Structure formats: structure tokens, C-alpha cells
Amino acid sequence: AQKVTQAQTEISVVEKEDVTLDCVYETRDTTYYLFWYKQPPSGELVFLIRRNSFDEQNEISGRYSWNFQKSTSSFNFTITASQVVDSAVYFCALSAHRDDKIIFGKGTRLHILP
Amino acid sequence: DVKVTQSSRYLVKRTGEKVFLECVQDMDHENMFWYRQDPGLGLRLIYFSYDVKMKEKGDIPEGYSVSREKKERFSLILESASTNQTSMYLCASSPAGDRHFYEQYFGPGTRLTVT
């Protein structure tokens, strides 16, 4: 079965600290895509990144970086020098070819304290 | 920019009422989805549609139905609202093609309270 686990329900860090959000997935498919979405207090989920199963290169976008490791079935998300505007719920998601729908993790609520 | 709009941000209904939640997207997307979001449960898929007049059940379709008469509009219907349907409802859409590849674009959500 396809599954996404975000073990951290809630995290609080002080502004400017680095923080890593964990995501572990399960699938028997060899072809799949992983996503991260951000849900700010306004409610609308916003797409951050997609990674396909054949591309294990890490990605950096400004203060955001993602570490994809197939060996541990993980796709972790790090925010460097966090800011208050990063406060949100973050969802990791999996879309595999044997399933018709995208599977979301339960989300991690991130509080950045000023 | 893709825009997904939902008819209401907040809605309060009484138990037993028929409730319509409307979702419209303006980017000619083939695929549309309805989710509900509850604390500790994340996003759960209610129904989805890959074409006009077509619908497929998601993980929790009981107590809900949907309608897709036009490509841009996907309606979620609660035939007889119950208190356990109090939730945040999110609509999303995505383009045609490899439905596994494309990200979904979400609306702002409707927070429904059933009293």
C-alpha cells in the first residue's frame, strides 16, 4: 500500500534557526513522484516542489532545500535561517502509478517564533 | 496564474440540510478533486473527476455526492448534512496528461460548520 508518514506533528523553532521536516514514504512502484506543499494560515495549499523517483539529486531553492534518499524512502525538507513567514502546515505527498490518486501525509505544523 | 475559487470561505448549516459547495477553476484543467481536512487526519480525498460528467470515489465518499456538468466547475453535495461533516473542504485541480506528474492547485477552502 502507498503511505506517507510525517512523524512530526508540530515543531516550534526560534526565527533564524534551521529546521528539517521529515517525510517517509512507502510504495512498491518504481515510478512515482514526491511533492511538498505549504499551507499558510490563509488555508490555500501551495505547491513547493516535485521530485520523480529516478532523480535523487538534492534541490536548493533559496532558503529551502530538499533531500531525497531512496535507500531510506525519505524526502526531507529543510528551511535554513527560518523566518516568521515560514509558519505554516507543510504536507508531503506521494503519487505512484499504481494508484489513481495522490497520497498526502498528515502534515507538520511549523511555528517560527520571533 | 491558475485560480481555483470556492463559493464560500465560511458556511454554517443545520443538521439535515442539503449543502452545495461550489468550486471553479479558470485554467481549463481536466482533473478536479474534493478533499476534507481535519486536525490530526490530514487531507482525505472525497471524490475526484477526470472529465466532464465523470466522477470517481475517493477514500471517504459516504454522505457526499458530486456533480461536474461543466469542465471548470466541480460541485460537492452533502445530501443531508450531519455534525460529523463539520470540516474544512478543499477543492483542487490539475492539468490533463500524466495525472501523477502534475501538481494540484488548491482553492482557499470552505470551513463548514454543521450545527
gemmi code that builds the backbone of each chain (N, CA, C; Angstrom):
import gemmi

chains = {
    "A": [
        ("ALA", (0.844, -1.190, 0.000), (0.000, 0.000, 0.000), (0.885, 1.247, 0.000)),
        ("GLN", (0.351, 2.302, -0.575), (1.085, 3.568, -0.592), (0.827, 4.283, 0.722)),
        ("LYS", (1.871, 4.897, 1.239), (1.712, 5.581, 2.529), (2.740, 6.691, 2.651)),
        ("VAL", (2.348, 7.773, 3.306), (3.274, 8.864, 3.594), (3.195, 9.166, 5.084)),
        ("THR", (4.334, 9.174, 5.743), (4.369, 9.433, 7.174), (5.169, 10.693, 7.467)),
        ("GLN", (4.503, 11.617, 8.130), (5.187, 12.798, 8.650), (5.089, 12.687, 10.166)),
        ("ALA", (6.159, 12.196, 10.761), (6.108, 11.850, 12.182), (6.005, 13.076, 13.078)),
        ("GLN", (6.485, 14.195, 12.602), (6.460, 15.422, 13.416), (5.118, 16.104, 13.221)),
        ("THR", (4.326, 16.134, 14.274), (3.012, 16.760, 14.179), (3.151, 18.276, 14.233)),
        ("GLU", (4.007, 18.731, 15.149), (4.163, 20.159, 15.360), (5.604, 20.448, 15.766)),
        ("ILE", (6.155, 21.514, 15.204), (7.525, 21.914, 15.539), (7.520, 23.416, 15.785)),
        ("SER", (8.263, 23.829, 16.816), (8.458, 25.259, 17.071), (9.946, 25.550, 17.124)),
        ("VAL", (10.357, 26.553, 16.395), (11.753, 26.997, 16.444), (11.768, 28.515, 16.499)),
        ("VAL", (12.886, 29.037, 16.965), (13.050, 30.480, 17.011), (13.543, 30.953, 15.647)),
        ("GLU", (13.094, 32.110, 15.269), (13.498, 32.694, 13.994), (15.009, 32.629, 13.821)),
        ("LYS", (15.408, 32.366, 12.570), (16.796, 32.270, 12.126), (17.394, 30.876, 12.369)),
        ("GLU", (16.699, 30.044, 13.105), (17.191, 28.665, 13.260), (16.884, 27.878, 11.994)),
        ("ASP", (17.649, 26.814, 11.768), (17.354, 25.891, 10.682), (16.387, 24.828, 11.215)),
        ("VAL", (15.541, 24.338, 10.320), (14.592, 23.304, 10.751), (14.399, 22.303, 9.609)),
        ("THR", (14.296, 21.041, 9.963), (14.078, 19.986, 8.968), (12.767, 19.275, 9.242)),
        ("LEU", (11.967, 19.163, 8.199), (10.689, 18.450, 8.274), (10.876, 17.082, 7.616)),
        ("ASP", (10.508, 16.049, 8.336), (10.750, 14.694, 7.850), (9.554, 14.153, 7.073)),
        ("CYS", (9.875, 13.350, 6.065), (8.835, 12.675, 5.291), (9.355, 11.297, 4.908)),
        ("VAL", (8.624, 10.278, 5.267), (8.966, 8.901, 4.895), (7.805, 8.331, 4.112)),
        ("TYR", (8.099, 7.651, 3.028), (7.027, 7.152, 2.178), (7.184, 5.651, 1.956)),
        ("GLU", (6.081, 5.035, 1.545), (6.087, 3.608, 1.204), (5.379, 3.432, -0.123)),
        ("THR", (6.000, 2.709, -1.013), (5.364, 2.337, -2.265), (6.116, 1.172, -2.873)),
        ("ARG", (5.398, 0.346, -3.624), (6.064, -0.745, -4.333), (6.329, -0.363, -5.790)),
        ("ASP", (5.799, 0.787, -6.172), (6.044, 1.269, -7.525), (7.503, 1.684, -7.690)),
        ("THR", (8.010, 1.525, -8.901), (9.357, 2.025, -9.179), (9.288, 3.427, -9.770)),
        ("THR", (8.113, 3.784, -10.280), (7.917, 5.126, -10.838), (6.917, 5.880, -9.976)),
        ("TYR", (7.372, 6.951, -9.406), (6.478, 7.743, -8.542), (7.025, 9.160, -8.430)),
        ("TYR", (6.179, 10.029, -7.909), (6.553, 11.417, -7.696), (6.290, 11.783, -6.244)),
        ("LEU", (7.155, 12.609, -5.721), (7.002, 13.126, -4.365), (6.841, 14.632, -4.430)),
        ("PHE", (6.021, 15.153, -3.536), (5.711, 16.580, -3.527), (5.805, 17.115, -2.105)),
        ("TRP", (6.049, 18.408, -2.029), (5.837, 19.162, -0.795), (4.912, 20.327, -1.107)),
        ("TYR", (3.952, 20.536, -0.177), (3.043, 21.667, -0.251), (3.116, 22.442, 1.055)),
        ("LYS", (2.854, 23.739, 0.949), (2.791, 24.601, 2.119), (1.363, 25.132, 2.269)),
        ("GLN", (0.826, 25.090, 3.486), (-0.490, 25.649, 3.746), (-0.351, 26.766, 4.784)),
        ("PRO", (-0.307, 28.009, 4.327), (-0.220, 29.127, 5.278), (-1.557, 29.311, 5.985)),
        ("PRO", (-1.631, 30.207, 6.950), (-2.880, 30.427, 7.685), (-4.070, 30.784, 6.783)),
        ("SER", (-3.825, 31.309, 5.611), (-4.930, 31.653, 4.698), (-5.669, 30.406, 4.211)),
        ("GLY", (-5.036, 29.245, 4.296), (-5.751, 27.999, 4.008), (-5.420, 27.333, 2.687)),
        ("GLU", (-4.925, 28.070, 1.727), (-4.715, 27.531, 0.391), (-3.386, 26.788, 0.314)),
        ("LEU", (-3.411, 25.511, -0.041), (-2.164, 24.769, -0.195), (-1.419, 25.285, -1.419)),
        ("VAL", (-0.116, 25.452, -1.249), (0.724, 25.956, -2.327), (1.807, 24.930, -2.630)),
        ("PHE", (1.934, 24.595, -3.892), (2.936, 23.624, -4.336), (4.333, 24.207, -4.151)),
        ("LEU", (5.245, 23.392, -3.604), (6.625, 23.836, -3.425), (7.584, 23.122, -4.371)),
        ("ILE", (7.467, 21.794, -4.432), (8.435, 21.047, -5.224), (7.883, 19.680, -5.603)),
        ("ARG", (8.345, 19.162, -6.731), (8.078, 17.793, -7.157), (9.426, 17.130, -7.427)),
        ("ARG", (9.516, 15.865, -7.098), (10.718, 15.075, -7.366), (10.267, 13.739, -7.916)),
        ("ASN", (10.868, 13.272, -9.015), (10.491, 11.947, -9.508), (11.449, 10.889, -8.970)),
        ("SER", (11.015, 9.661, -9.005), (11.729, 8.575, -8.331), (13.087, 8.271, -8.957)),
        ("PHE", (13.315, 8.763, -10.154), (14.587, 8.467, -10.821), (15.610, 9.578, -10.639)),
        ("ASP", (15.233, 10.599, -9.915), (16.123, 11.742, -9.758), (16.413, 11.970, -8.276)),
        ("GLU", (17.544, 11.480, -7.828), (17.860, 11.604, -6.403), (18.703, 12.820, -6.089)),
        ("GLN", (18.852, 13.687, -7.055), (19.612, 14.909, -6.783), (18.883, 15.756, -5.752)),
        ("ASN", (19.635, 16.287, -4.832), (19.047, 17.222, -3.884), (18.778, 18.548, -4.576)),
        ("GLU", (17.857, 19.292, -4.026), (17.495, 20.557, -4.648), (17.516, 21.672, -3.626)),
        ("ILE", (17.966, 22.819, -4.077), (18.001, 24.001, -3.216), (17.286, 25.125, -3.947)),
        ("SER", (16.416, 25.806, -3.210), (15.753, 26.977, -3.764), (15.750, 28.049, -2.680)),
        ("GLY", (16.678, 28.942, -2.759), (16.790, 29.978, -1.735), (17.098, 29.373, -0.374)),
        ("ARG", (16.218, 29.599, 0.577), (16.430, 29.068, 1.937), (15.886, 27.644, 2.077)),
        ("TYR", (15.235, 27.149, 1.036), (14.626, 25.821, 1.086), (15.535, 24.803, 0.408)),
        ("SER", (15.615, 23.627, 0.990), (16.338, 22.545, 0.340), (15.630, 21.232, 0.641)),
        ("TRP", (15.801, 20.291, -0.287), (15.141, 19.007, -0.159), (16.155, 17.899, -0.348)),
        ("ASN", (16.059, 16.884, 0.493), (16.971, 15.754, 0.461), (16.173, 14.494, 0.189)),
        ("PHE", (16.360, 13.913, -0.986), (15.631, 12.711, -1.398), (16.579, 11.530, -1.310)),
        ("GLN", (16.226, 10.530, -0.510), (17.060, 9.336, -0.380), (16.187, 8.107, -0.565)),
        ("LYS", (16.355, 7.442, -1.686), (15.562, 6.234, -1.945), (15.919, 5.118, -0.983)),
        ("SER", (17.177, 5.075, -0.562), (17.622, 3.983, 0.315), (16.857, 3.973, 1.639)),
        ("THR", (16.439, 5.149, 2.072), (15.684, 5.231, 3.327), (14.230, 5.659, 3.079)),
        ("SER", (13.832, 5.734, 1.819), (12.470, 6.157, 1.438), (12.088, 7.456, 2.139)),
        ("SER", (12.984, 8.411, 2.029), (12.722, 9.682, 2.706), (12.869, 10.855, 1.747)),
        ("PHE", (12.116, 11.883, 2.026), (12.160, 13.107, 1.216), (12.007, 14.269, 2.182)),
        ("ASN", (13.101, 14.650, 2.799), (13.064, 15.634, 3.875), (13.254, 17.047, 3.358)),
        ("PHE", (12.700, 17.976, 4.094), (12.640, 19.378, 3.691), (13.293, 20.220, 4.773)),
        ("THR", (14.287, 21.009, 4.385), (14.993, 21.855, 5.349), (14.798, 23.326, 5.004)),
        ("ILE", (14.466, 24.092, 6.021), (14.412, 25.544, 5.879), (15.599, 26.108, 6.646)),
        ("THR", (16.401, 26.856, 5.957), (17.589, 27.467, 6.564), (17.248, 28.902, 6.962)),
        ("ALA", (17.757, 29.300, 8.117), (17.516, 30.671, 8.592), (16.029, 30.996, 8.539)),
        ("SER", (15.267, 30.254, 9.285), (13.805, 30.352, 9.225), (13.314, 31.776, 9.521)),
        ("GLN", (12.145, 32.063, 8.946), (11.519, 33.368, 9.152), (10.082, 33.154, 9.607)),
        ("VAL", (9.516, 34.163, 10.227), (8.145, 34.053, 10.738), (7.171, 33.690, 9.611)),
        ("VAL", (7.438, 34.175, 8.414), (6.540, 33.887, 7.275), (6.564, 32.412, 6.874)),
        ("ASP", (7.527, 31.672, 7.388), (7.563, 30.235, 7.099), (6.568, 29.449, 7.961)),
        ("SER", (5.977, 30.103, 8.911), (4.986, 29.436, 9.771), (3.811, 28.966, 8.909)),
        ("ALA", (3.550, 27.674, 8.977), (2.516, 27.085, 8.108), (2.407, 25.606, 8.450)),
        ("VAL", (1.462, 24.949, 7.794), (1.424, 23.487, 7.819), (2.040, 23.007, 6.516)),
        ("TYR", (2.935, 22.053, 6.620), (3.622, 21.533, 5.441), (3.223, 20.078, 5.223)),
        ("PHE", (2.849, 19.789, 3.982), (2.423, 18.447, 3.627), (3.392, 17.829, 2.630)),
        ("CYS", (3.725, 16.587, 2.882), (4.463, 15.773, 1.933), (3.442, 14.873, 1.236)),
        ("ALA", (3.650, 14.570, -0.037), (2.672, 13.769, -0.765), (3.368, 12.859, -1.763)),
        ("LEU", (2.694, 11.759, -2.085), (3.225, 10.736, -2.982), (2.211, 10.443, -4.072)),
        ("SER", (2.657, 10.374, -5.303), (1.792, 9.969, -6.403), (2.491, 8.851, -7.154)),
        ("ALA", (1.928, 7.646, -7.081), (2.547, 6.481, -7.696), (1.649, 5.948, -8.791)),
        ("HIS", (2.250, 5.319, -9.764), (1.495, 4.944, -10.956), (0.453, 3.861, -10.730)),
        ("ARG", (0.608, 3.079, -9.667), (-0.384, 2.040, -9.469), (-1.612, 2.553, -8.725)),
        ("ASP", (-1.577, 3.806, -8.350), (-2.691, 4.406, -7.614), (-3.213, 5.595, -8.406)),
        ("ASP", (-4.502, 5.773, -8.380), (-5.100, 6.848, -9.151), (-5.047, 8.195, -8.463)),
        ("LYS", (-4.627, 8.229, -7.228), (-4.709, 9.481, -6.504), (-3.415, 9.767, -5.767)),
        ("ILE", (-3.275, 11.008, -5.367), (-2.110, 11.429, -4.610), (-2.372, 11.151, -3.129)),
        ("ILE", (-1.364, 10.654, -2.453), (-1.484, 10.339, -1.028), (-0.752, 11.425, -0.240)),
        ("PHE", (-1.483, 12.080, 0.653), (-0.875, 13.118, 1.486), (-0.505, 12.575, 2.855)),
        ("GLY", (0.585, 13.084, 3.403), (0.865, 12.856, 4.807), (-0.072, 13.710, 5.649)),
        ("LYS", (-0.010, 13.525, 6.958), (-0.928, 14.251, 7.843), (-0.479, 15.682, 8.098)),
        ("GLY", (0.699, 16.029, 7.654), (1.161, 17.401, 7.776), (1.960, 17.653, 9.038)),
        ("THR", (2.850, 18.636, 8.942), (3.620, 19.111, 10.094), (3.343, 20.595, 10.255)),
        ("ARG", (2.859, 20.974, 11.435), (2.604, 22.389, 11.705), (3.882, 23.013, 12.220)),
        ("LEU", (4.375, 24.006, 11.531), (5.637, 24.665, 11.878), (5.355, 26.063, 12.415)),
        ("HIS", (5.864, 26.308, 13.626), (5.756, 27.642, 14.227), (7.143, 28.255, 14.266)),
        ("ILE", (7.284, 29.411, 13.683), (8.545, 30.139, 13.770), (8.312, 31.304, 14.731)),
        ("LEU", (9.019, 31.267, 15.836), (8.793, 32.260, 16.894), (9.733, 33.441, 16.711)),
        ("PRO", (9.196, 34.647, 16.829), (10.064, 35.825, 16.617), (11.042, 36.014, 17.766)),
    ],
    "B": [
        ("ASP", (-1.827, 32.997, -13.986), (-1.830, 32.171, -12.772), (-3.109, 31.365, -12.687)),
        ("VAL", (-2.947, 30.126, -12.271), (-4.116, 29.280, -12.062), (-4.900, 29.805, -10.883)),
        ("LYS", (-6.212, 29.845, -11.054), (-7.014, 30.260, -9.936), (-8.125, 29.252, -9.702)),
        ("VAL", (-8.198, 28.801, -8.477), (-9.285, 27.920, -8.058), (-10.069, 28.677, -7.002)),
        ("THR", (-11.341, 28.869, -7.270), (-12.160, 29.611, -6.318), (-13.242, 28.708, -5.750)),
        ("GLN", (-13.559, 28.956, -4.512), (-14.634, 28.222, -3.837), (-15.677, 29.234, -3.389)),
        ("SER", (-16.930, 28.809, -3.460), (-18.037, 29.759, -3.335), (-18.095, 30.472, -1.994)),
        ("SER", (-17.679, 29.796, -0.928), (-17.745, 30.433, 0.390), (-16.491, 30.113, 1.188)),
        ("ARG", (-16.047, 31.029, 2.012), (-14.947, 30.721, 2.925), (-15.469, 30.074, 4.204)),
        ("TYR", (-16.633, 30.543, 4.642), (-17.251, 30.032, 5.865), (-18.724, 29.767, 5.593)),
        ("LEU", (-19.197, 28.648, 6.154), (-20.588, 28.272, 5.941), (-21.104, 27.614, 7.207)),
        ("VAL", (-22.293, 27.983, 7.616), (-22.919, 27.336, 8.769), (-24.258, 26.785, 8.319)),
        ("LYS", (-24.469, 25.499, 8.528), (-25.696, 24.846, 8.107), (-26.253, 24.024, 9.258)),
        ("ARG", (-27.533, 23.697, 9.128), (-28.176, 22.883, 10.161), (-28.171, 21.418, 9.756)),
        ("THR", (-28.189, 20.562, 10.731), (-28.279, 19.121, 10.502), (-29.481, 18.811, 9.620)),
        ("GLY", (-29.243, 17.971, 8.610), (-30.323, 17.575, 7.719), (-30.464, 18.433, 6.474)),
        ("GLU", (-29.837, 19.589, 6.446), (-29.912, 20.450, 5.263), (-29.109, 19.861, 4.113)),
        ("LYS", (-29.511, 20.197, 2.909), (-28.726, 19.840, 1.719), (-27.749, 20.991, 1.480)),
        ("VAL", (-26.478, 20.648, 1.315), (-25.444, 21.673, 1.211), (-24.700, 21.524, -0.115)),
        ("PHE", (-24.499, 22.644, -0.774), (-23.751, 22.658, -2.030), (-22.470, 23.464, -1.834)),
        ("LEU", (-21.349, 22.841, -2.139), (-20.083, 23.556, -2.150), (-19.610, 23.618, -3.600)),
        ("GLU", (-19.355, 24.843, -4.046), (-19.001, 25.033, -5.449), (-17.521, 25.338, -5.599)),
        ("CYS", (-16.963, 24.823, -6.680), (-15.552, 25.068, -6.981), (-15.428, 25.372, -8.466)),
        ("VAL", (-14.702, 26.421, -8.778), (-14.492, 26.800, -10.177), (-13.013, 27.050, -10.406)),
        ("GLN", (-12.495, 26.513, -11.509), (-11.106, 26.786, -11.894), (-11.090, 27.413, -13.281)),
        ("ASP", (-10.093, 28.273, -13.495), (-10.093, 29.062, -14.726), (-8.957, 28.704, -15.679)),
        ("MET", (-8.355, 27.526, -15.499), (-7.210, 27.187, -16.353), (-7.472, 25.988, -17.245)),
        ("ASP", (-8.733, 25.677, -17.467), (-9.061, 24.602, -18.399), (-8.479, 23.249, -17.959)),
        ("HIS", (-8.385, 23.035, -16.664), (-7.854, 21.773, -16.159), (-8.861, 20.662, -16.306)),
        ("GLU", (-8.351, 19.476, -16.656), (-9.216, 18.308, -16.792), (-9.610, 17.725, -15.435)),
        ("ASN", (-8.659, 17.730, -14.530), (-8.832, 16.988, -13.276), (-9.257, 17.905, -12.139)),
        ("MET", (-10.236, 17.460, -11.381), (-10.664, 18.221, -10.217), (-10.906, 17.277, -9.053)),
        ("PHE", (-10.704, 17.815, -7.839), (-10.697, 16.986, -6.634), (-11.405, 17.708, -5.489)),
        ("TRP", (-12.035, 16.937, -4.631), (-12.541, 17.458, -3.364), (-11.906, 16.680, -2.219)),
        ("TYR", (-11.365, 17.449, -1.247), (-10.777, 16.885, -0.037), (-11.482, 17.480, 1.177)),
        ("ARG", (-11.390, 16.752, 2.278), (-11.693, 17.391, 3.548), (-10.455, 17.313, 4.429)),
        ("GLN", (-10.280, 18.335, 5.242), (-9.106, 18.412, 6.093), (-9.548, 18.523, 7.531)),
        ("ASP", (-9.090, 17.606, 8.354), (-9.432, 17.590, 9.773), (-8.158, 17.487, 10.602)),
        ("PRO", (-8.135, 18.107, 11.759), (-6.933, 18.067, 12.609), (-6.526, 16.621, 12.907)),
        ("GLY", (-5.249, 16.350, 12.720), (-4.725, 15.015, 13.021), (-4.979, 13.979, 11.938)),
        ("LEU", (-5.806, 14.324, 10.949), (-6.120, 13.365, 9.880), (-5.592, 13.807, 8.526)),
        ("GLY", (-5.113, 15.015, 8.441), (-4.574, 15.497, 7.176), (-5.656, 15.692, 6.137)),
        ("LEU", (-5.282, 15.518, 4.877), (-6.226, 15.653, 3.759), (-6.733, 14.280, 3.359)),
        ("ARG", (-8.035, 14.181, 3.239), (-8.632, 12.922, 2.776), (-9.472, 13.205, 1.537)),
        ("LEU", (-9.284, 12.372, 0.537), (-9.949, 12.571, -0.750), (-11.385, 12.059, -0.689)),
        ("ILE", (-12.313, 12.914, -1.096), (-13.728, 12.548, -1.068), (-14.148, 12.017, -2.439)),
        ("TYR", (-13.982, 12.838, -3.467), (-14.304, 12.471, -4.840), (-13.314, 13.167, -5.763)),
        ("PHE", (-13.166, 12.604, -6.965), (-12.414, 13.301, -7.986), (-13.046, 13.065, -9.351)),
        ("SER", (-12.619, 13.882, -10.297), (-13.204, 13.823, -11.639), (-12.120, 14.103, -12.658)),
        ("TYR", (-12.048, 13.243, -13.679), (-11.050, 13.442, -14.721), (-11.647, 13.970, -16.010)),
        ("ASP", (-12.952, 14.212, -15.994), (-13.576, 14.745, -17.200), (-14.994, 15.177, -16.856)),
        ("VAL", (-15.582, 15.932, -17.762), (-16.958, 16.372, -17.557), (-17.861, 15.160, -17.423)),
        ("LYS", (-18.789, 15.247, -16.503), (-19.788, 14.210, -16.229), (-19.168, 12.909, -15.713)),
        ("MET", (-17.944, 12.944, -15.378), (-17.272, 11.754, -14.883), (-16.881, 11.987, -13.430)),
        ("LYS", (-17.008, 10.942, -12.595), (-16.634, 11.081, -11.195), (-16.139, 9.742, -10.681)),
        ("GLU", (-15.260, 9.842, -9.709), (-14.754, 8.613, -9.098), (-14.705, 8.822, -7.589)),
        ("LYS", (-14.995, 7.783, -6.844), (-14.962, 7.862, -5.392), (-13.523, 7.899, -4.904)),
        ("GLY", (-13.346, 8.706, -3.875), (-12.062, 8.737, -3.207), (-12.083, 7.815, -1.995)),
        ("ASP", (-11.439, 8.254, -0.934), (-11.323, 7.404, 0.252), (-12.530, 7.482, 1.181)),
        ("ILE", (-13.226, 8.614, 1.166), (-14.342, 8.787, 2.116), (-15.563, 9.381, 1.417)),
        ("PRO", (-16.171, 8.685, 0.457), (-17.285, 9.273, -0.293), (-18.643, 9.227, 0.417)),
        ("GLU", (-18.729, 8.472, 1.497), (-20.031, 8.263, 2.139), (-20.602, 9.582, 2.645)),
        ("GLY", (-21.847, 9.818, 2.300), (-22.522, 11.032, 2.741), (-22.344, 12.210, 1.798)),
        ("TYR", (-21.596, 11.985, 0.708), (-21.328, 13.040, -0.262), (-21.686, 12.576, -1.673)),
        ("SER", (-21.968, 13.534, -2.533), (-22.040, 13.271, -3.964), (-21.412, 14.473, -4.678)),
        ("VAL", (-21.190, 14.329, -5.971), (-20.563, 15.408, -6.725), (-21.268, 15.564, -8.062)),
        ("SER", (-20.977, 16.708, -8.663), (-21.522, 16.985, -9.989), (-20.482, 17.734, -10.796)),
        ("ARG", (-20.294, 17.285, -12.044), (-19.390, 18.005, -12.935), (-20.086, 18.120, -14.295)),
        ("GLU", (-20.870, 19.155, -14.430), (-21.612, 19.398, -15.668), (-20.800, 20.211, -16.666)),
        ("LYS", (-19.881, 21.016, -16.134), (-19.002, 21.802, -16.998), (-17.562, 21.573, -16.560)),
        ("LYS", (-16.665, 21.736, -17.482), (-15.258, 21.422, -17.208), (-14.706, 22.249, -16.060)),
        ("GLU", (-15.119, 23.495, -15.974), (-14.498, 24.379, -14.990), (-15.125, 24.290, -13.604)),
        ("ARG", (-16.221, 23.570, -13.474), (-16.960, 23.595, -12.219), (-17.139, 22.190, -11.653)),
        ("PHE", (-16.855, 22.065, -10.363), (-16.980, 20.764, -9.695), (-17.668, 21.019, -8.357)),
        ("SER", (-18.856, 20.462, -8.201), (-19.659, 20.749, -7.013), (-19.662, 19.555, -6.074)),
        ("LEU", (-19.578, 19.836, -4.816), (-19.684, 18.807, -3.777), (-21.017, 18.999, -3.075)),
        ("ILE", (-21.750, 17.909, -2.925), (-23.092, 17.985, -2.351), (-23.154, 17.105, -1.106)),
        ("LEU", (-23.629, 17.699, -0.030), (-23.927, 16.939, 1.168), (-25.439, 16.776, 1.188)),
        ("GLU", (-25.905, 15.575, 0.935), (-27.340, 15.343, 0.741), (-28.142, 15.667, 1.997)),
        ("SER", (-27.593, 15.309, 3.138), (-28.262, 15.588, 4.418), (-27.152, 15.805, 5.441)),
        ("ALA", (-26.804, 17.064, 5.644), (-25.625, 17.387, 6.448), (-25.739, 16.829, 7.864)),
        ("SER", (-24.604, 16.348, 8.354), (-24.546, 15.860, 9.724), (-23.381, 16.537, 10.437)),
        ("THR", (-23.412, 16.509, 11.764), (-22.387, 17.234, 12.530), (-20.988, 16.676, 12.254)),
        ("ASN", (-20.889, 15.390, 11.919), (-19.556, 14.849, 11.654), (-19.019, 15.256, 10.286)),
        ("GLN", (-19.769, 16.062, 9.565), (-19.275, 16.625, 8.319), (-18.765, 18.057, 8.511)),
        ("THR", (-18.757, 18.509, 9.743), (-18.102, 19.773, 10.058), (-16.612, 19.624, 9.771)),
        ("SER", (-16.088, 20.466, 8.895), (-14.710, 20.285, 8.452), (-14.308, 21.442, 7.549)),
        ("MET", (-13.026, 21.413, 7.152), (-12.536, 22.299, 6.099), (-12.560, 21.503, 4.808)),
        ("TYR", (-13.187, 22.067, 3.776), (-13.279, 21.401, 2.480), (-12.414, 22.142, 1.473)),
        ("LEU", (-11.551, 21.386, 0.829), (-10.618, 21.949, -0.138), (-10.863, 21.367, -1.513)),
        ("CYS", (-10.923, 22.255, -2.491), (-11.052, 21.848, -3.883), (-9.697, 22.025, -4.557)),
        ("ALA", (-9.386, 21.175, -5.519), (-8.121, 21.289, -6.240), (-8.332, 20.908, -7.697)),
        ("SER", (-7.414, 21.351, -8.543), (-7.457, 20.958, -9.945), (-6.046, 20.718, -10.440)),
        ("SER", (-5.947, 19.980, -11.542), (-4.643, 19.755, -12.161), (-4.843, 19.552, -13.660)),
        ("PRO", (-3.787, 19.769, -14.446), (-3.937, 19.681, -15.901), (-4.117, 18.251, -16.378)),
        ("ALA", (-4.481, 18.113, -17.645), (-4.562, 16.806, -18.289), (-3.151, 16.270, -18.489)),
        ("GLY", (-3.071, 15.052, -18.942), (-1.768, 14.434, -19.142), (-1.482, 13.470, -18.003)),
        ("ASP", (-0.247, 13.245, -17.738), (0.136, 12.310, -16.669), (-0.365, 12.849, -15.327)),
        ("ARG", (-1.430, 12.284, -14.838), (-2.042, 12.826, -13.616), (-1.159, 12.578, -12.400)),
        ("HIS", (-0.164, 11.774, -12.527), (0.737, 11.554, -11.394), (1.814, 12.622, -11.343)),
        ("PHE", (2.112, 13.211, -12.470), (3.208, 14.162, -12.561), (2.826, 15.547, -12.083)),
        ("TYR", (1.630, 15.979, -12.466), (1.288, 17.380, -12.241), (0.880, 17.650, -10.804)),
        ("GLU", (1.326, 18.795, -10.323), (0.894, 19.220, -9.003), (-0.553, 19.674, -9.059)),
        ("GLN", (-1.180, 19.704, -7.902), (-2.554, 20.171, -7.815), (-2.565, 21.628, -7.348)),
        ("TYR", (-3.542, 22.360, -7.870), (-3.747, 23.744, -7.485), (-4.990, 23.794, -6.604)),
        ("PHE", (-4.816, 24.394, -5.450), (-5.883, 24.364, -4.455), (-6.620, 25.683, -4.337)),
        ("GLY", (-7.896, 25.590, -4.000), (-8.665, 26.748, -3.620), (-8.405, 27.104, -2.161)),
        ("PRO", (-8.997, 28.193, -1.677), (-8.743, 28.667, -0.317), (-9.470, 27.878, 0.759)),
        ("GLY", (-10.380, 27.014, 0.352), (-11.085, 26.196, 1.331), (-12.399, 26.800, 1.784)),
        ("THR", (-13.308, 25.926, 2.169), (-14.574, 26.333, 2.799), (-14.644, 25.666, 4.155)),
        ("ARG", (-14.749, 26.491, 5.178), (-14.893, 25.913, 6.522), (-16.380, 25.772, 6.811)),
        ("LEU", (-16.834, 24.543, 6.831), (-18.250, 24.237, 7.024), (-18.491, 23.797, 8.459)),
        ("THR", (-19.471, 24.431, 9.073), (-19.909, 24.015, 10.403), (-21.352, 23.559, 10.304)),
        ("VAL", (-21.613, 22.349, 10.789), (-22.974, 21.813, 10.790), (-23.441, 21.746, 12.253)),
        ("THR", (-24.528, 22.448, 12.534), (-24.996, 22.507, 13.928), (-26.268, 21.688, 14.124)),
    ],
}
model = gemmi.Model(1)
for chain_id, residues in chains.items():
    chain = gemmi.Chain(chain_id)
    for i, (resn, *xyz) in enumerate(residues, 1):
        res = gemmi.Residue()
        res.name, res.seqid = resn, gemmi.SeqId(i, " ")
        for name, pos in zip(("N", "CA", "C"), xyz):
            atom = gemmi.Atom()
            atom.name, atom.element = name, gemmi.Element(name[0])
            atom.pos, atom.b_iso = gemmi.Position(*pos), 0.0
            res.add_atom(atom)
        chain.add_residue(res)
    model.add_chain(chain)
structure = gemmi.Structure()
structure.add_model(model)
structure.setup_entities()
